[in-house]
Amino acid sequence: MPASASPSATQAALDELLPRIRACTLCTPHLPLGPRPVLQAGSGARILIASQAPGRKVHATGVPFDDASGERLRDWLQLPRELFYDPARVAIAPMGFCYPGKGASGDAPPRPECAPTWRAPLLALLPRIALTVAVGQYAIAWHLPQLRGRPLGEVVRASIATPDAPVIALPHPSPRNNGWLKHNPWFEAEVLALVRARVAEALAPGAY
């Protein structure tokens, strides 16, 4: 889709792409509960939440971040549910669209086939994204490759250091990260206010 495409043409192309993504069976042999791609997108979205992969509860409901991780993430971003789930303003695109099953510790990584197949065509149809929130190591590695391999705390600080940086990094909001949050109190004390300000700025009426 050319950069000069009209908003209606971009939305029409997205309306054609989303059913194809949701019907994807590429990873079926590797998915213990079968395929159920979960994502949210509208061509006018201003914020992209780039996450990891749906958990078991999200697989069951088909609603992104419909779990304890989502409650914490919405609090971090100060986004009420009605705004968080408005595809015209917030796109949610995990690195793997389907629940990958259990791993050695927590859920397995996102299936590696997903992002190379679908991510570029999807992001090309989200031309108004002003801020990408990369949640967890897999999204951070994709959207902030220059910071790959650095400790999570360094990555989070570096991503928020520039006021107009297009991508900010967050730890995964899963309860499994409670230990990291406890040992890094600066995140909630110092970083969340900056994150919330960036989110509010991206969604401000004058930014449209």
C-alpha positions as CSV (number, residue, x, y, z in Angstrom):
1,M,0.0,0.0,0.0
2,P,1.6,3.3,-1.1
3,A,2.2,5.9,1.6
4,S,-0.1,8.3,-0.3
5,A,-3.0,5.8,-0.1
6,S,-6.2,7.4,1.2
7,P,-7.4,6.4,4.7
8,S,-10.4,4.6,3.2
9,A,-8.2,2.6,0.9
10,T,-5.8,1.7,3.7
11,Q,-8.7,0.6,5.9
12,A,-10.1,-1.5,3.0
13,A,-6.8,-3.2,2.6
14,L,-6.7,-3.9,6.3
15,D,-10.2,-5.2,6.3
16,E,-9.0,-7.7,3.6
17,L,-5.8,-8.7,5.5
18,L,-7.3,-9.2,9.0
19,P,-9.6,-12.1,8.0
20,R,-6.6,-13.8,6.3
21,I,-4.5,-13.5,9.5
22,R,-7.4,-14.8,11.6
23,A,-7.8,-17.8,9.3
24,C,-4.1,-18.6,9.3
25,T,-3.2,-22.3,10.0
26,L,0.5,-22.0,9.3
27,C,1.6,-23.3,12.7
28,T,-1.2,-25.8,13.4
29,P,1.1,-28.8,13.9
30,H,2.9,-27.0,16.7
31,L,-0.1,-25.5,18.5
32,P,-1.4,-27.6,21.4
33,L,-4.8,-25.9,21.4
34,G,-5.0,-25.3,17.6
35,P,-4.8,-22.0,15.8
36,R,-6.7,-19.0,17.0
37,P,-4.9,-15.8,16.0
38,V,-5.7,-12.9,18.4
39,L,-5.0,-9.3,17.4
40,Q,-6.7,-5.9,17.1
41,A,-6.0,-3.2,14.5
42,G,-7.6,-0.2,12.8
43,S,-5.9,1.9,10.1
44,G,-6.2,5.0,12.2
45,A,-4.6,3.6,15.4
46,R,-2.1,5.9,17.1
47,I,-0.6,3.4,19.5
48,L,0.7,-0.1,18.7
49,I,1.1,-2.5,21.6
50,A,3.6,-5.1,20.4
51,S,3.4,-8.0,22.7
52,Q,4.5,-11.6,23.0
53,A,1.8,-14.2,22.3
54,P,-1.7,-14.9,23.7
55,G,-1.9,-16.9,26.9
56,R,-4.3,-19.8,27.5
57,K,-7.1,-17.5,28.8
58,V,-6.8,-15.1,25.8
59,H,-6.9,-18.1,23.5
60,A,-10.2,-19.1,25.1
61,T,-11.8,-15.7,24.9
62,G,-10.2,-14.3,21.7
63,V,-9.7,-10.9,23.4
64,P,-6.2,-9.6,23.6
65,F,-4.8,-9.1,27.1
66,D,-8.0,-10.4,28.7
67,D,-6.1,-11.6,31.8
68,A,-4.0,-10.5,34.8
69,S,-1.3,-9.2,32.5
70,G,-3.8,-7.0,30.7
71,E,-5.1,-5.6,33.9
72,R,-1.5,-4.6,34.9
73,L,-0.7,-3.3,31.4
74,R,-3.8,-1.1,31.3
75,D,-2.8,0.3,34.7
76,W,0.7,1.0,33.5
77,L,-0.5,2.8,30.5
78,Q,-3.5,4.5,32.3
79,L,-5.8,3.3,29.5
80,P,-9.4,2.3,30.5
81,R,-10.8,-0.8,28.8
82,E,-13.0,1.1,26.4
83,L,-10.0,3.0,25.0
84,F,-7.6,0.0,25.2
85,Y,-10.0,-2.0,23.1
86,D,-10.8,0.7,20.5
87,P,-9.0,-0.5,17.3
88,A,-9.4,3.0,15.9
89,R,-6.9,4.2,18.5
90,V,-5.0,1.2,19.8
91,A,-3.6,-1.7,17.7
92,I,-2.5,-4.9,19.5
93,A,-0.2,-7.2,17.6
94,P,1.7,-9.9,19.4
95,M,4.8,-11.4,17.9
96,G,2.9,-14.7,17.6
97,F,-0.8,-14.4,17.1
98,C,-1.6,-17.8,18.6
99,Y,-1.2,-19.4,22.0
100,P,2.1,-21.4,21.7
101,G,1.6,-23.8,24.6
102,K,3.7,-24.2,27.7
103,G,7.4,-24.0,27.9
104,A,10.0,-24.9,30.5
105,S,9.1,-21.8,32.4
106,G,5.8,-20.2,31.6
107,D,4.5,-20.1,28.1
108,A,6.6,-21.2,25.1
109,P,8.0,-18.5,22.9
110,P,5.9,-17.1,20.0
111,R,6.0,-19.4,17.0
112,P,8.9,-18.2,14.8
113,E,6.8,-18.5,11.6
114,C,4.3,-15.8,12.5
115,A,6.1,-12.5,12.5
116,P,8.0,-13.0,9.3
117,T,4.8,-14.0,7.5
118,W,2.4,-11.4,8.8
119,R,4.1,-8.5,10.6
120,A,5.3,-6.4,7.7
121,P,2.0,-6.4,5.8
122,L,0.1,-5.6,8.9
123,L,2.3,-2.8,10.1
124,A,2.3,-1.3,6.6
125,L,-1.5,-0.8,7.0
126,L,-1.0,1.1,10.3
127,P,0.4,4.3,8.9
128,R,-0.7,6.6,11.8
129,I,1.1,4.8,14.6
130,A,2.8,7.5,16.7
131,L,4.1,5.3,19.5
132,T,4.9,1.6,19.7
133,V,4.9,0.0,23.1
134,A,7.1,-3.1,22.9
135,V,6.1,-5.5,25.7
136,G,8.5,-8.3,26.7
137,Q,11.7,-9.6,25.2
138,Y,10.4,-10.9,21.9
139,A,8.7,-7.6,20.9
140,I,11.7,-5.6,22.2
141,A,14.1,-7.7,20.0
142,W,12.0,-7.1,16.9
143,H,11.2,-3.4,17.4
144,L,14.4,-2.3,19.1
145,P,17.1,-4.6,17.5
146,Q,19.8,-2.1,18.3
147,L,19.3,-2.9,22.0
148,R,19.2,-6.6,21.6
149,G,21.2,-8.5,24.2
150,R,21.3,-5.7,26.8
151,P,19.8,-6.2,30.2
152,L,16.1,-5.4,30.4
153,G,16.5,-2.5,32.8
154,E,19.0,-0.9,30.5
155,V,16.7,-1.4,27.5
156,V,13.7,0.2,29.3
157,R,15.7,3.2,30.5
158,A,17.3,3.7,27.0
159,S,14.0,3.5,25.2
160,I,12.3,6.2,27.4
161,A,15.4,8.5,27.5
162,T,14.5,10.3,24.3
163,P,11.2,12.2,24.6
164,D,10.0,11.6,21.0
165,A,11.4,8.1,20.5
166,P,8.9,6.1,18.4
167,V,9.3,2.9,20.4
168,I,9.4,2.4,24.2
169,A,10.1,-0.9,25.9
170,L,8.3,-2.4,28.9
171,P,8.8,-5.6,30.9
172,H,6.1,-8.1,30.4
173,P,3.3,-7.3,32.8
174,S,2.8,-11.0,33.7
175,P,2.7,-11.9,37.4
176,R,5.7,-14.0,36.6
177,N,7.7,-10.8,36.5
178,N,6.8,-9.7,40.0
179,G,10.3,-10.5,41.1
180,W,11.8,-8.2,38.5
181,L,9.5,-5.4,39.5
182,K,10.3,-5.9,43.1
183,H,14.0,-5.7,42.5
184,N,13.6,-2.7,40.1
185,P,11.4,-0.2,42.0
186,W,12.6,2.6,39.8
187,F,10.4,1.3,37.0
188,E,7.2,2.1,38.7
189,A,8.6,5.1,40.6
190,E,10.3,6.8,37.7
191,V,9.4,5.3,34.3
192,L,5.6,4.8,34.4
193,A,4.9,8.6,34.6
194,L,7.0,9.1,31.4
195,V,5.3,6.2,29.7
196,R,1.8,7.5,30.6
197,A,2.7,10.9,29.3
198,R,3.9,9.5,26.0
199,V,0.7,7.5,25.6
200,A,-1.5,10.5,26.4
201,E,0.4,12.6,23.9
202,A,-0.1,10.0,21.2
203,L,-3.8,9.8,21.8
204,A,-4.4,13.5,22.3
205,P,-7.1,14.9,20.0
206,G,-4.7,17.5,18.6
207,A,-2.3,14.7,17.5
208,Y,-4.8,13.3,14.9
